[in-house]
Amino acid sequence: MTSVSAVADSQTRISVVTAVHPRDAGFLADAHRSLVSQSMPDWEWLVQGDGDVSAEAERLSRLDPRVRPAMCPPGSGVAVTRNAAVARATASVVRNLDADDMVASPGVLERTLGLFGDVSVGFVLGPVLDVLADGTVRRFAEVLDSGRIPCGTLYPMWEEAGRVLPAHPTALAVRRGIIDAHGGYPLVPYGEDTAVLLPMSQTADGWFTDFPVALHRKREGSMTGRLTAADREILGRTRDETARRARELAAGGPGTPA
């Protein structure tokens, strides 16, 4: 077995995917700066608009040919938009970057890709740093130790914690073949990142890094901050469906979306 300290597997590039609503297009420049600062230059950034974000996305693509913009029809939703970005990826590893987030530091992509040098690692998570409106930075309250995430361990931890993940899913990096095998991000309006991660973690080992992977803006205008009581009811039903899929996979069933 190849050591996880290997620099990279035979694939030396990574596809970063970003679903962006037009109201968040103004954050893309900061996200791009965090990518440009990376120690590994061989990445592509698949910017997928949920509606028209062409002005800013095309401006960035003229500055940097690694930026590859495309658009979905308005109102497609984050899951459809993100799946459209994944479908355009050319690397064997895809890594999510929310439109208003940033890669945490210059070595993150290279070190993340290096972890996939161990063929038994299917996905990678890591510490996330919340950036508050006043500029204060605090670490998201993960409870995972750095190292291997054995297959089948995340789902029971989620249930025992009242359906709260022990790690933030926003900066998920995953082998393209694994996310394709699970049908991509489930087509739900909220909680799609958890809804793909938990069933996937029932069939593959992961790794939790010992370095922060993302700077995550905490702001009133974010999707989480806009959830109404009706939205939270939908989110609850999504969590029920996620639990069903995870249990079926644990029992050797199909675990397919309803």
Secondary structure, DSSP 8 states (H G I E B T S, - for coil): ---TTSS--S---EEEEEEE-GGGGGGHHHHHHHHHT-S---EEEEEEEES--HHHHHHHHHH-TTEEEEEE-TT--HHHHHHHHHHT--SSEEEE--TT-EESSTTHHHHHHHHTTSTTEEEEE--EEEE-TTS-EEE------SEEE-TT-HHHHHHHTTS--SS--TT-EEEHHHHHHTTSS-S-SS-HHHHHHHHHHTTSEEEE-SS--EEEE--TTSTGGG--HHHHHHHHHHHHHHHHHHHHHHTTS-----
